[in-house]
Amino acid sequence: MNADLLARLNEDRATKRPVALLTNLKSGEQKLFYPADDMEKSDLAQELEEAARRALRDDRSATVETADGSVFVHVHNPPMRL
């Protein structure tokens, strides 16, 4: 993971912003996905975007098969409050 991506991920976690770290297991490429960015056009394949939204909603990380290979969706949701 590059330093810029790690800094953004840590900042998002500190501000309790839901985010998913997407890692292509074949190429090692990583990017962050934010579910709140509905107005912004995503460059993700539709199947991967849907899987990332589902993983964040269910608060469960998962591996997704795509045309570019397997992608691990690592969920970073803020802790639940009672």
N, C-alpha and C positions, 0 to 999 in steps of 0.2 A: 504494500500500500504506500502510495506516495505521501509526502508530508502535508501537502495542501489538502488532500482528501481526508486525511486523518484529523487535521485541524478543524475542517468543516464538520466532520462527524462528531468530534468532541464538543464543538460549540453547539450543535443541534441537540446533543444529549444534555448539555448543561442548561439550555433554555427550554428543555422538555418538549422539543418539536419532534413529532413522529417522522421517522425516516427509515428507509430500507437500503441496506448496502447490497448491491447486486454484483456478484462476482462470476464471470464466465470461467468455468472450471477448466476449459480447454486452453484459452488464451491468457487467462489471468487478469483480463481487463476488468476494471471496477468502476462503478458509478453509483451515485446516490439518487434515490427516488423519493420524492415528496408527494404524499397523497393529496395535500392541500392545493397543489398546483393544477387544479382542474382547468383554469383559464389559459394556462400555458400549453402550447403544443409539445407533446412528448415525442422524443426521437426513438422511443422504445417500440418494439413490435407489439401489436395489440395483445397477443397472448401473454407476453411477459409483463406488460403493464397491468393486465387483469390479475395475473398471478401475484404480483407485488401488492396490489390493492387488497386482494383476498388475504394474503399473509399478514398484512398490517391490521386488517379488520379482525382477523382471528387471533392475532398476537402469537403467531406460530411461524417460525422460519421454515423454509422448504426449498427443495431442489426442483427446478422446472426444466423440462426438455424443450429446447427451441431449435430452430433451423441452424443456429450458430453453435449448437452444443448445449451442454448442461449449464444452467445458471443457478447459483445458490443465492437465495433471497434471505438475507440476515436481517431480521426485524429488530429495530431499536425504538420501541414505544416507551413513553414515559411511564413510570410506575403508577399503578392504579391507586386512587385515593378512596378512602372510606368515608 
